[in-house]
């Protein structure tokens, strides 16, 4: 069976890394520094942030439709434009987690 897994589009988040911590907080987001391995999976690169790496923690509506399936939740975004698109493989950052 063929399948594809891809990270989310980095374009809507590109401006966040240039924002100050105060600006991020006013928008309900925060910049955090990763202090342990495998603690901050980036939703763009689908890789875990490295220890000491700065990431943005924000709430993201990944199923924004006005239905009973509406979903949102916290995600981490690394400063990257490298969106992973994987064919027929599960990225390690996803494989080590219960999905």
N, C-alpha and C positions, 0 to 999 in steps of 0.2 A: 504494500500500500504506500503510495506517495503522499507526502505532506510537506507543508512549509510552515515555519515559525518565524515571525519577524517582530522586531522591536517597534515601538510606536514612532511616529514621525517626529524628528527632532525640531522641526521648524517652529512649532508653537511655543517651545521652551527655550529657544536660543537666547532670548534677551534676559533670561533670569539670572545667569551667571554674572552679568554686568551690574546687577542691582545691588544696592547696599543691604546690609543685614536689616536695617530699619525699614527699608522699602519692602523687603521680603516679608518681614513680620507683619507689616500693615496689610499685606495681601494674604495672610494666613499661612505663610510658608516660612521655612527656616533653612539656613545653611548649617550643615553639621559636618564634622570631621569624623570619618570612620575610624573607630578604635579597635575593632576586632574583625577578623577574617569572616567572610561570607555573611556579613550583617547588613549590607546595603546593595541589593540587586538593582542595577540600573535597568529601567524599562525601555531604554533606547538601544543600548549596546547588548543587553541581556548578558552582561558580565557583572560579577561582584566588584564593587569598588575596592581598591587597595587600602590597607591600613594607612592612615594619615591623609587619605584623599578627601577633598571637600566635595560634598554632594548637596543637592537641593532636595529637601523633603517637602512634598506638597500633596494636597488632596486632588485626585483626578477622577473625573467621571468617565469611566471606560465603557459604560453602556448608558448613555444619556437619554435614551428614548423614554417617553412618558408611558411606561408600561409597568406591570408588576415586576419585571426583570431589571428595572433601573438599578444600576450599580455604580458605586464610587468608592474610593478608598485611597489610603496613603501610598505614594510611590516615591522612589528615589530617582534622581536624574543626575548623571555625571556630566561634566562639561565635554560633550562629544557630539559630533555630527555623524559618527559612524554607526548607522542603524544596521543592526544585524538582520540579515535575511538568510535563514538556514533551510536547506532542502534535505529532507529525509534524515535529519539528525536532531537530537535534543541538546541544546547548549548546556554546558556543565552547570551554569548558575541555576538552571531550571531542573536539571536531572537530580541535583542533590537536595531538592525540596519536595515536599508533598504537594502535589497540584490537585 
